[in-house]
Amino acid sequence: MKMFKILMLAGVVLAPVAVSAQAADLDPPPAADPAMMGVYLRADAGWSFLEWGGGADDDAFVAGGGIGYRFSDNVRADVTADWSGDYKVAPGAELSTTTVLGNVYYDFANDSMFTPYVGVGAGYGWANGSGGAVDDSGLALGAAAGVSVDLTNNLAIDAGYRFRDIMISGSDTKEHQATVGLRFSF
């Protein structure tokens, strides 16, 4: 029993020394590549599918652009303005939507030219209707997932899925969008 107590005491005394010696041998995390940080511009186009309880569901063209900043290999943020429109929601009634969102993305950085990402956003949106369709505005939320493909050090193609929801009186305008775009980094 006495030997057990001596071994326990030795373990308690020597364990912090062993851990600190091992910690000194660990390599520091790699620093972010400064060439990858900074301002970027983006432009996107695609197709949007409206899911709306206030009228018929429809699909239409979507286009947008924005300006952003890459903070690290994994984190970037941008402000985007997007328009989709001329949804036929009822006979003689059309609806278009516009949003301005602040977005934050997490890029799954790796050693290939393909970088998967996920993102979320919040901002404001407008649902503009004609022919009796809703004409309202409110809080807008978004989510995104996709992959970017590096063409050069400064230019990437971005293909992805986006969800947008404008919270208006009555039924919200929920959109599912498939987009392709370009990101140009400075």
C-alpha positions as CSV (number, residue, x, y, z in Angstrom):
1,M,0.0,0.0,0.0
2,K,2.9,2.3,0.8
3,M,4.4,1.7,-2.6
4,F,1.1,2.6,-4.3
5,K,1.0,5.9,-2.4
6,I,4.5,6.7,-3.5
7,L,3.7,5.9,-7.1
8,M,0.6,8.1,-7.0
9,L,2.5,11.0,-5.5
10,A,5.2,10.6,-8.1
11,G,2.6,10.6,-10.8
12,V,0.9,13.8,-9.5
13,V,4.3,15.6,-9.3
14,L,5.7,14.4,-12.6
15,A,2.5,14.6,-14.8
16,P,2.5,18.4,-15.1
17,V,6.2,18.3,-16.1
18,A,5.6,15.7,-18.8
19,V,2.6,17.6,-20.2
20,S,4.5,20.9,-20.3
21,A,7.4,19.2,-22.0
22,Q,5.1,17.6,-24.6
23,A,3.3,20.9,-25.2
24,A,6.6,22.6,-25.9
25,D,7.2,20.2,-28.8
26,L,3.8,20.9,-30.5
27,D,4.0,22.9,-33.7
28,P,2.0,26.2,-33.7
29,P,-1.0,26.2,-35.9
30,P,-0.2,27.3,-39.5
31,A,-0.7,31.0,-40.1
32,A,-3.3,32.1,-42.6
33,D,-2.0,33.0,-46.0
34,P,-2.0,36.8,-46.2
35,A,-2.5,36.6,-50.0
36,M,-5.9,34.9,-49.4
37,M,-7.2,37.7,-47.0
38,G,-8.9,40.9,-48.1
39,V,-11.7,42.4,-50.1
40,Y,-13.6,40.5,-52.8
41,L,-16.5,41.3,-55.2
42,R,-19.1,38.7,-56.3
43,A,-21.7,38.4,-59.0
44,D,-24.3,35.6,-59.1
45,A,-27.1,34.4,-61.4
46,G,-29.4,31.4,-61.4
47,W,-32.9,30.1,-60.9
48,S,-35.2,30.6,-58.0
49,F,-38.2,28.5,-56.9
50,L,-40.8,30.4,-54.9
51,E,-42.7,28.6,-52.2
52,W,-45.5,30.9,-51.2
53,G,-48.8,30.2,-49.4
54,G,-50.2,33.6,-50.6
55,G,-50.5,32.4,-54.2
56,A,-49.2,29.8,-56.6
57,D,-45.7,28.6,-56.4
58,D,-43.5,29.5,-59.4
59,D,-39.9,29.8,-60.6
60,A,-38.0,32.7,-62.0
61,F,-34.5,34.2,-62.8
62,V,-32.4,35.4,-59.9
63,A,-29.4,37.8,-60.1
64,G,-27.3,39.6,-57.5
65,G,-23.9,40.9,-56.4
66,G,-22.0,42.0,-53.4
67,I,-18.8,43.0,-51.7
68,G,-17.1,41.1,-49.0
69,Y,-14.0,40.5,-46.9
70,R,-12.1,37.3,-46.2
71,F,-10.8,37.3,-42.6
72,S,-9.0,33.9,-42.7
73,D,-8.8,30.7,-44.7
74,N,-12.1,29.7,-43.2
75,V,-14.1,32.8,-42.4
76,R,-15.5,35.4,-44.8
77,A,-18.4,37.9,-44.8
78,D,-20.2,39.9,-47.4
79,V,-23.1,42.2,-48.1
80,T,-25.2,41.1,-51.0
81,A,-28.2,42.5,-53.0
82,D,-30.3,40.0,-54.9
83,W,-33.4,40.2,-57.1
84,S,-35.6,37.5,-58.4
85,G,-38.8,38.1,-60.1
86,D,-41.7,38.0,-62.3
87,Y,-43.1,35.0,-60.5
88,K,-46.6,34.2,-61.8
89,V,-48.5,33.8,-58.5
90,A,-52.1,34.1,-59.8
91,P,-53.8,34.9,-63.2
92,G,-52.6,38.5,-64.0
93,A,-50.6,38.8,-60.8
94,E,-46.8,38.8,-60.6
95,L,-44.4,39.0,-57.7
96,S,-40.7,39.9,-57.5
97,T,-38.4,39.9,-54.4
98,T,-35.3,41.9,-53.5
99,T,-33.1,41.4,-50.5
100,V,-30.1,43.0,-49.0
101,L,-28.3,40.6,-46.6
102,G,-25.2,40.6,-44.4
103,N,-23.8,37.1,-44.7
104,V,-21.1,35.1,-42.8
105,Y,-19.6,32.0,-44.4
106,Y,-17.4,29.1,-43.1
107,D,-15.1,27.7,-45.9
108,F,-13.8,24.2,-45.4
109,A,-10.3,25.1,-46.6
110,N,-8.2,22.3,-48.0
111,D,-5.3,21.7,-50.3
112,S,-7.4,21.3,-53.5
113,M,-8.9,23.9,-55.8
114,F,-12.4,22.9,-54.5
115,T,-13.6,24.6,-51.3
116,P,-17.0,23.6,-49.8
117,Y,-18.8,26.2,-47.7
118,V,-21.9,27.0,-45.6
119,G,-23.3,30.4,-44.6
120,V,-26.1,32.3,-43.0
121,G,-27.4,35.8,-43.5
122,A,-29.9,38.4,-42.2
123,G,-31.1,41.7,-43.6
124,Y,-34.1,43.3,-45.2
125,G,-36.3,42.3,-48.1
126,W,-39.1,43.6,-50.3
127,A,-41.9,41.6,-52.0
128,N,-43.2,43.7,-54.9
129,G,-46.5,42.6,-56.4
130,S,-48.7,43.7,-59.2
131,G,-52.2,42.6,-60.2
132,G,-53.3,42.0,-56.7
133,A,-50.2,40.2,-55.4
134,V,-48.7,41.3,-52.0
135,D,-46.6,44.4,-51.9
136,D,-44.8,44.4,-48.5
137,S,-41.3,44.3,-46.9
138,G,-39.7,42.9,-43.8
139,L,-36.9,41.0,-42.1
140,A,-35.1,38.7,-44.5
141,L,-33.1,35.6,-43.5
142,G,-30.9,33.4,-45.7
143,A,-28.8,30.2,-45.7
144,A,-26.3,28.9,-48.2
145,A,-24.2,25.9,-49.1
146,G,-22.0,25.2,-52.0
147,V,-18.5,24.9,-53.4
148,S,-16.1,27.4,-54.9
149,V,-13.5,26.4,-57.5
150,D,-10.3,28.4,-57.7
151,L,-9.6,29.4,-61.4
152,T,-6.6,31.6,-60.4
153,N,-5.3,33.2,-57.2
154,N,-7.9,36.0,-57.5
155,L,-10.8,34.4,-59.4
156,A,-13.2,31.6,-58.3
157,I,-16.4,30.1,-59.6
158,D,-19.0,29.7,-56.9
159,A,-21.9,27.1,-57.4
160,G,-24.4,26.7,-54.6
161,Y,-27.8,26.5,-53.1
162,R,-29.4,29.5,-51.2
163,F,-32.6,29.7,-49.2
164,R,-34.2,33.2,-48.7
165,D,-37.2,34.0,-46.6
166,I,-38.8,37.5,-46.4
167,M,-41.0,37.8,-43.3
168,I,-44.0,39.8,-44.5
169,S,-47.6,40.0,-43.3
170,G,-49.5,36.9,-44.4
171,S,-47.5,34.2,-46.0
172,D,-43.7,34.6,-46.1
173,T,-42.0,34.4,-49.5
174,K,-39.7,31.4,-49.2
175,E,-37.2,30.9,-52.1
176,H,-35.0,28.0,-53.0
177,Q,-32.2,29.1,-55.4
178,A,-29.6,27.4,-57.5
179,T,-26.9,29.9,-58.4
180,V,-23.5,30.1,-60.2
181,G,-21.3,33.1,-59.8
182,L,-17.8,34.6,-59.8
183,R,-15.8,35.9,-56.9
184,F,-12.9,38.3,-57.6
185,S,-10.4,38.9,-54.8
186,F,-8.1,41.9,-54.6
